[in-house]
Amino acid sequence: MRIIDISTAVDASAWEPDPVRHEVLGPREGAVHMSEEMRRHFGVEFDPDELPDGEFLSLDRLSLTSHTGTHVDAPSHYGSRAHYGDGRPRNIDELPLDWFYGPGLLLDLTGVEGPVAGVAELRKEFDRVGRLPEPGTIVLLRTGASAWAGTERYFTDFTGLDGPAVHLLLDHGVRVVGTDAFSLDAPFGVIVERYRETGDRSVLWPAHVTGRYREYCQIERLGNLAALPDGDSFHVACFPVKIAGAGAGWTRAVALLDE
């Protein structure tokens, strides 16, 4: 088996709308910190210089959103009320794990002209790869946006799906849809401009709003999709971090190929 990393890093040096703060305590700083914590919480005095090399363990402190880097959006991210089931959308820690491991299907949207792909573009890709998604398939959308990861352009220049395209995938039993773009919807500016022109509320983040009516998850900010074989000769594992009550969780998404 070959494992291909299809995740992007959480990187404090990269451009983010919500900047990441990453503080690193080195092994010596960790020793001093440990000594202070032992004194404060346990009443134990310990000299850091008694440790081998005067060092203990490093420690990383991070401040970031659950939508930084490659992450899985839970249904509760899409709204506070669901129009299915008991009306309460599930959080990331409540979703079944078998949603996040399964056969993958890669669709290439790099040739789409414009910021929105619809049913016609998806059906064209189904014809090209010679198959339709089946229940349990994890569909990955290669838009090419990951080439701009780490820059401001990554958040403004990409292709998203419209509402009917999302419904088409869900009609085939898909529960998880992934993209290498910042969002499964079109760029924010494009959405707002189209709404101002039409007054049609259905153009406002339709991929996300669809999740209020049909339960599904998105993987956003994938990377390295160009390394995957065309079509479906791989599996995807994208288990989200179990954050209680959260609307999203980070994932180290990978593709698994039989050699």
N, C-alpha and C positions, 0 to 999 in steps of 0.2 A: 504494500500500500504506500502511496505517495501522499503527503500532506501539504497542501498549498494554503498559505496564510492569505486570507482575503479581508483582513482587518486593517484599519488605519490606527495610528498610535494616538494616545493622549499626549500631547506635546505642548508644554507651556511656552515654547518659543514660537509656536505657530500662531497665525492670526485667527482669532475667534471673536464672534460677537459678544460672548461672555468669556472674558479672558480666564485662562487657567492659572492658578497660583500653585506653585510646586516648591515647597521648602524641603531641603535635604539636610538632615542631621547626620554628619559623618560618624564613623565609629568612635572617635574621641569625644565628640559632642554627645553621642549616645551614652557614653560612660558617665559623663557629668549629669546628664538628664536622669539616668537610672539612679544615680546616687541621690539626687535631689528627691526623686519620687519615693525611694525607699525611706528616706528620712521623713517625708511629709505624710505618707500613708501608713507606714508600718513602724515608725519610730526606730529604724535601724540605721546606724551610722556605718558608712562604707566608703573608703577612700578609692576613687577611680584609679589612682596610680598603682593599686594592688592588683589590678587586672593585667593579664598578659599584654604587653605592649601598651599598657594604659588605655586600652580600647575595649568597648563593649560591642554594641550592634548599631548599625545605621538605622535611621528612621525617616520615612517620607511622609510629609504632611501635604495634602492636596485639597484645593477648593475648586470645584467644578460642577457643572450640571450633569444630570444623568443622560443628557443628549449630546455630550461631548465625545468625540471619537465614535467608533463603531458601536452601535447600540440597538436594542430592540424596543420598539414602542409597544406598550400594552394598551388594551382597549380603554382603560381609564384615562389615558392621555387624550383621547379624542373628545371627551365630554363627561359631564357628571352624571348623565342619565343615558341608559341604553334602551333602545326601542326593540329589545328582544329579551328572552329569558325573564328573569325577575326584575329587570330594569336597572340592575347595578352592574356597571362594567367592571371586569376583573382587573386587579393590579398585576404587576409583573411577577410577584411571588406566588400568585394563585394559578398560574397557567400550567397546563399539562406539559411535562418535559418532552413527550413524544411529538409535540408540534415542532420542536427545534432540532430534530435529526430526521433526515429523510433524503430521498432522491432529489437531486438538483436539476433545474432546467434553466440554461442561460439563454436569454434573449438579447440580441444586439440592437440597441436603439441609437447607435452612434451616427447612423445615416438619416435620422429624423431631422427634417427641417423645421425649426421653430422650437419653442420651449415646452410644447405639450404633445404627448403621444396619446392616441386614442385606440379604439377598437380596430380600426383598419390596420394600424401599424403592428398591433399585437398579432392579428390574424396572418399578416404577411410573414411575421417571424415564425409562427406555428407551421406555416407551409414550408418555409425555408429549412427548418430543422427536422421536419417530417414527423412531428408528434404534437399532441395536445397535453397539457398538464393533467395529472390525475390527482385524486384526493391524497393528501400527504406530501405532494410535491412542493419543494421550496423553490419559488421562481426568483431568479436573480436578473436584474436589469442592468446591462452595461451601457451607460450613457457616455462614458469618456470623461465625466466630470472629475474623477479622482486625479486627473493630471494637474488640477489646480489646487489640490488639497494643501492646506497650510497658508493659502493666500486669500485675500479678500474676494477675489474673483470666484472662488469655489462656492460662495454663498449667493451669487447673483447670476451665474451663467451655467445652466444645466437644463435637462429635459425631465419633466415630470409626467404623471399620468392624469388623465381626466377621469371623471366619475364612472362613465360607462366602461372604460378600460379596466378599472378596479373591479367592477361588478362582474365583468367577463371572467377574470381570474377566479373570483370567489365562486362563480357558477360552476367552475370545474373542480371545486373542492379544495382549492388552495387556501391555506390558513396563514402562510407566512410569505410575504413579498419583500425582496431586498433590492436595494439600489446603491450604486456607487456615488450617488449625488447627495447633497445636503438634505434634501427632502424628497419624499415620493410625490408631493405636489410640485407644481411649477414654481419658479422663483417668486418671492413675495411681491416684488414690484410688478411683475407680469400679471399676477392675480388681481392686485388692487386696480391696476390700469384697466383690465378687462371689465372689472365690476363697475368702475366709473363710467365706462363707455356704454354698458348694457343695462345696468341696474339689476342684473340677474344674480340673486344670491347663490344660485347653484354653482357659480364659478368660484366661490370663496372656499378654498382648501377642500375640494371635493374628495380627494383620496382619504384625507383624515376624517372628514365628516361622515363618509361612508361607514366608518368604524362605529358610529353611533347606532347604525341600523343592522350591521352584520359584523359579527365578532371575528376579528383577524388581527394580525400583528405585522408591523413593518420592521425591516432591518434597514437602517439608514447609515450612510457614510461608510459603505464597504470600500475595499480597495483591491487592486491587483486582479481584477476580473479578466483582464486580457491574458492572464496566465492559464485560464481554464480552457479545456477543450470545448469546441463548439457543440452545442446541443446538451446532451443529458448523461454523459458517461461518468458521472461523479455523484457523490453524496455530499450533503452539507450538514455540519454541526455548528449550532449557533446558540448554545445554552446561555440565557441571560443571567447576570449576577442577581442573587436573591435579595433584593432590597425590599423590606417589608413596607407595604402600602404605597409603593412607588409606581409612577406611570411609565417608567422605562428603566432599563438596566443595561449596563455595558456588556459586550460579548466579545470574546476572541473567536470570531467566526473563521472556520476553515473548510476547505473542500477536500474530500477524501477520494482518491483515485486508485482503482485496482490496476496494478502494473501487469 
